[in-house]
Amino acid sequence: MSVTIPSDLLTTPEWQERLDSLAKKHSVPGVQVGLIALDSAGDVDLRVLTTGVTSLATGVEVTPETIFQYGSITKIWTTTLIMQLVDEGKLTLDTLVVDVLPDFNIANSEYSGLITVRHLLTHTSGIDGDLFTDTGYGDDCIEKYVASLSTATSITEPGGQLSYCNSGFTVAGRIIEVLRGQAWDDVLVDYLYEPLGLSHVITRTKDAPLFRAAVGHLASADPASGEEVVPTKEWVLVRSMGPAGVITGTVEDLLMFASAHMRDGLGLNGKRILSEESARLMRTPQFDLSTVSTVDKAWGLGWVLSDWGTAMAVRHGGATIGQIASLHTFPEVNVAMSVLTNSRGGYLLAKELETAIGAELGLTYPKPLDEGVSDDFDSSGLLGTYETTTTRFELTRREDGQLLLAASAKVEVDGEPDQPPLQAHLLSNSRFVADPEGSATEFQHLVIDGVEFLYGGRLYRKVSG
């Protein structure tokens, strides 16, 4: 089944004005938005719209050839490389990590030999997911990073509650390197870029000057400057996080890659990158999210699955140093859309734009379900401080009863300054959203083996309160 794309969608001056206005509203210096539709005859309708500049410091215009950081959308590429190895019989999803990496070890040594490839791809390895250890720029940086995990603690046991894990995907990247005998970056070129005919996508920072590259922007820490956002001092995350989040490219190349997944592993140029079985398995539910989210239904292999009413979105997002990316594919109707931006305002810009595009296609952007709270519910049990390695959340209550959620960085990763607390709105006795007008991120209070957590994609352990 396919949907009919309105002829004016992303092609008229009105859409350009809308994009320009949203970029200004949300303080996003530069944007690329892309839409691709496939039909049964093999015809492709690809549309790209841009606005703004790559950096406020240079004023260089964003064009369709500008490369933006995909961030964690990279994880779908890494998962694809793993599934190629599955197709070739070099491993299975239930292969133990230690069967490929005999020296693999984490601080909870009793768990080291229990973690499987499936655990890595579904964020259920239990490994502390936010360790952004810089192990240099050499081709051995991923190998060194995996070795550094010997001091990494576990949040849960392998196969437990899902908790978003960058570290696990770097381990997956190292498995790819060992089985291919190449650096992860080079495997991408040989097994994805070249087969799909991609020309504007990179991982190594040394290649960035060969392209028109977007620079991230952070909220200005100087209220007297008159600027809402300012260019970052660093361009990209540490190279060791490559398999988790450093691929950089155009929205067109990203949509060409996404199309191969919607076509069950077959590229637009007719070259196959995955078996039909593996492509479909990647978007098959592996971990049920219905108990912790009313927006996201399940996690597949790499992909997140969300209900858009008439079709299921198979999606992923990305956040790096001042750059925000979003990719939604709808394999049931053969449509995909992506928004690439160069400031944190890209979250809300993408939401508004995707909502508008979705409405044109008969798709409804999902909203958290408000189930209401019990009349006798006492929210004081939720109050307290919750942490990961890098982030601290403090849930407090004002005298008027309003809940507030304050986020702060324990370890600087992206350079973004801390923002004022957001109002939290209870959706049930254990679930809430912060900034309900702008965010669809739900937080669920959980108790696992007697320990309290907030779940918001990651597990944030309660440390006081």
N, C-alpha and C positions, 0 to 999 in steps of 0.2 A: 504494500500500500504506500502511496505517496501523497503529499499534499501539494496543492497548487500555490505557487509563490506569487503574490500580487506583483504586477509589473513595476509598481512604483516603490516597492520595499527597498530601502537603502539606495535608491537611484535618483530621487528628486531633490530639488533645493530645500523642500520642507524637511526632509530627513537630515540633510546637511545642517540646517538651522537647528534642528533638535539636538544633534550631536554636539554642535558648537555650544549650545545653551547648557547642556548637561555638563560638559567639560568645565565651563565657567562656574556653574553652580557648585560643583564638587571639588574645585581647585585641582583639576587634572590637566597638566600642561599639554599632554599629547595622548592620542587614542588611535587605535586601529580597531575596527569592528568588521567581522566577516561573516558571511552566510553562504552555505553551499547546499544545493538540492540536487538529488540524483533521481533519474527516472528509469523505468524498466528497460528502455531502449538504449541505456548507457550514456544518455546526454547529461551534461553537467552544467549547472547554473551556479556560477561563483560570483559573488558580489563583495566588494571591499570598499569601505568608507573610512576616511581618516580626518583628523583635525589636529591643529596645534603644532607644538614644537617638540623636538627630542630632548631639549634641555633649555631651561630659562636662562642659563648662562651663555648659551651660544645662539639661540633663536633659530636653529636649523629646523626646517619644516619636516613634519612627519609625512611620509609618502607610503604607498603600498609596499615599497621595498625596505622600509625601516624595520630593523630587528628589535624585538622586545623580549624580555626574559619570561619564559613560560613557567618558571618556578616549579611547583610540585606537579604540574602536568607532566613533567619529566618522568614521574613514576609510571605513567602509562607506557612510555617508551621502554623503560627498563623492564617492566612486566612483559612487554611484547618480546624482548630479547630472551627472557627466561622461557617464554612459551615456545619460541623457536627451538630452544634446546629440548623441551619436552617433545615437540614434534619429531625431532631427530632421534629420540630415545636416549639422549645423554643424561637425562634425569627425569624424575617425576615430581609432582607437587608434594608428595610425601617423603621425598628424599631428605634425609637429615643433613643439616648444614655441615656437621662434622664429617660426613661421608665425602664431601668435596673439599672442605677446609679442615683438615685434621687438627690443626692448632687452634681452631676457634674456641674461645673461652670468654665467659663473662663472670662478673663477681659472684653471682649466684651460681656457683659451679655445678650444682645438682641439676640446673636447668640447661646447661650448655649443650648437653648431648640429646636434648629432647626437642629442640627447635627445628622445624621443617621449613622447606621452601614455601609451602602454603602459608605458614605462620608469617613469614616475611611479607608476602604479597597481600595479606589481609589485615595487617597491623595487629596481629594477635601473638607475636613472639614474646611479649611482655617486657622487652628490653626498653630501658630509658630511651625515649625517642628523640630527645632534643639536645643531643651532644654535637655541637658544631666545632669539633676539634680540627684545628688547622695543622695538617701534616705535610705542608709544602706544596710546591707546584709540579713536582716531578711525576712521571707516569706511575710511580710506586705509591702515590698518595693514598689511594684507596686501600691498598694492602696494609699500609701503615695505620690507617684509620681503623680497620678491622682489628688489628693487633691491639690498638689502644682501648678497645672495648673490654679488655680483661678487667678493667676497673668499673665497668658499667653495671649499675644495679638493675634489678627487675622490679617493675611496677606490679605485675601479676605473674602467675605461672604461665608457661607456654600453652596457648589454646584457651586462655581465659578471656575476660572482657576486652573488647577491642579498645585500643588506645593508640592514636595516630603516632606512627613511628618512622621518622626520617632515618634513624640508624639502621633499621632493618633493610631498607632499600639500598643503602650503601653496602651492606653485607651481600645482598642479591647482586649488586654490581661486581663485587669481588668474585662471586661464583661464576659470573659470565666471563670475567677476565681469565680465570683459571681454565675453564672449559674451552675457551676460544684461543687462548694463548696470545691475547692482545689486550692493550689498554681498553677500558670501557669506551672511551671516546672513539677509538678506531673501529670498534665493533659496530657502533652506531652508524658510522660512515659506510662500512661494507655491507651491513645487513638491513639497514633502513634508509639512510639518505639516498644512496646510489640506486638501490632497487626501486624506490618510489620516485626518483627523479627530482629530489629536493635540492634547491640551489641556494637558499637563504636561511641556513640553520647551522649553528655552531655550538661548541661547548668550551673551547679553549679561548681564554681572554686575548691571547696573542692574535686571534683572527678577527677580533672586533673592529680594528681600524680598517679592515677591508670592506666594511659595510657602514651604512648609515644607522648608528646604534642609539636607541633610546637610553636616557639616563634617569634613574629613579629620583624621586623627590620626597622629602620628609616634611612633616609639619614644622613650620618655623617656630623656634624657641624664643625668638625675639619679637615681642608684641609691637615694638617701636619700628620694626623694619617695614611694615606695610605689606609684607609678602605673606600669603597664607602658607606657601610651601617653598622650599629651597632645594637645590640640587644636592644629592648625596656626595659624601667625600669618598665613598667606596662604590665601585660599580657592580660587583657581583659577590655572591657568597664564596666561602672557601672552596677550593677545587675538590677537596675530599668528599664534599657533599654532592658531587656530580650526579650519581645515579638517582639521587633524591630530589634534585632541584636546580640544575644550572643550564639546561638547554635553552638557547636563545634563537629566535627566528621570527619570521613574518607570520601574520595571521593566515596568509594563503598557504604556506607550507604546513602550518598546523592543521588546517582543514583538509589538506590533501592526505595527511597522515590519518586524520579522523575518518576520512572517507574509506580508507582501506579497512578500518574496523567495521564501518557500517556495511561494507560489501563482504563481510565475513572473511577478511584476510586478503582480499584481492585489490591491488592498487588501481588507481584510475588509468595507469598506463598498461594494465593487463598483467603486471607481474605480481605474483603471490608472495606475501611476506609471512602468512600464517595459514595453518589449516583452518577450514571452516569450523571444525570442532573446537579448536583452541580459541578462535576469535569469539565464538559464542559462549564458551566457558568463562572467558574473562568478564562477560557481563551477566553471568548467572549468579544469583545470590549465594554468597558463601558465609556471611554473618548477618543475622537478623538484627536490624536496628530499631524494630518497632517498639521495644521497651524503653528506649532512650531518646527517640525522636519521632515526631509526627510529620517531619519534612522528608528526611532521608529514610528510605525503606530498608535498604540493605547495602552491604559492601560486597562487591564482586572481587575479582582478582585485579587489583589496581583501581578499578572504577568504583564510583559511588552511584547508587541507583535511587532516583527520586521520581515521585509521581507528579506529572504535569497534567493530570486529568485525562486527556484523550490519548496520551502516550507516555511511556516511561523515559525519563532522561537518564542517559548513561554519561556521567560527567566527572569532571575534576577541576579544581581551581589551583591557583598558585600565588604565593606571596614571597617576594625576595626583598632586597634593600630598596624600598621605595617604588617597587613595581608590583602591580596586581594583574593577574590573568585569570580568565574564565573560559572554560570549554564545555559546551553542552552538545551531545549528540542524541539524536532520536532515531535509532535504527528502524523502528516500526514504520516511520513515515519518511525515511531517507533524507533527513535534514540535519544539519549541524550548524551551530553558531558559536562564535568566539569573540571575546572582547579583551584587548590587550591595552594596558594603561601604564603610565609612569608616575603615579602617586597613590597614596593610601585611599584617597577619595575614589579610586577606581572600584572599590567594593560597591559603593552605593550607586555610582554611575552605571556599572554593569547591571545591577539589579533593576534599575529603572529602564535601561535600554532592552534588556532581555525580556522584561515584562511586556514592553511595547511590541517587540518583535514577535514574541510568543502569541500575543493577542491577535496579530495579523495572520498567524498560522493556525489559530484555533487551539492554542496551548495555554495553559494557565500556570503562571509562576506559583509554586507552592508556598503556603503560609503556615506557620505553626498553629496547631489546633488549641483553642482555648477551652479547656474542659471545666474550668472553674474550680474553686477551692471549697472545702467543707466549711460550714458556718462556724464550727468550733475549732478550726485549724489555727495552731499557734506556729508562726513562721520562725520563732526564735531558735528552733532546732536546726534551721538551715544556716544561721549566722555563723561567721567565722572566717578564718584564713585558709585558703586552699592553694597548693603549689605544685608546679613541676620544677624541673631543674632550672628552667629559664624564666618562668612567669609566676607571678603571685596574684591571686584574686582575693579581695576582701569584700565579703558580703555583710553589709551593715544595715541598720534600720534607724531612720530618723524618728524624732518624737511624734511626728504626724503619722507614723506607720509605714511611710514609703521606704521600700527596699532600695539600696544603692549598691552597685557593683563597681569596684575600683580595680583596675588592672595596672600592674607595674612590672617592669623588667628586673629580674634578679641578675641576669647576665645579658649584656648588650649584644644583640644579634643583628638587628637591622637599623639601629641608630634612631628609631622613632621615639620622640619624647613621650613620657607618660601623659595621658589625657585625663580630664576631670572625671569623677565617677558618673556612671550612667544609671538612670532609673531602671529598676528591674520590675518586670510585671509578671506576677504569678499566673501560670497557665493551669496548674494543678497543685496538689499538696506537695509535690516534689519536683516540679518542673517550672522554669521561668525563662523569659527572654530579657536581655538588656537592650535598651534603646529600641523599643518595639516598633517605632516608626521607620527605623533604618535597617534593622538587622533581623535576619531569619535564624540566627544562631540560638539554638535552644540549649539550656543547661539543665541536666537531670541530676538530682541528688541520689547517690547510690551508697549502699553499704555492702562491701565485699569482704568476707571473712572477718567481720567485726570492725573493718576500717571504713571510715566515711570518705567519699569522693564526690567531686562535681565532675560530671561527664559533659564535655562540650567538644566532642571529636577526640580529645585527649582526656585522660583521667588526671584530675587535679586532686591530690591527696590533702585531706584536712589536717592542718598542723596546729590549729588553736581555735578556741571558741566553743 
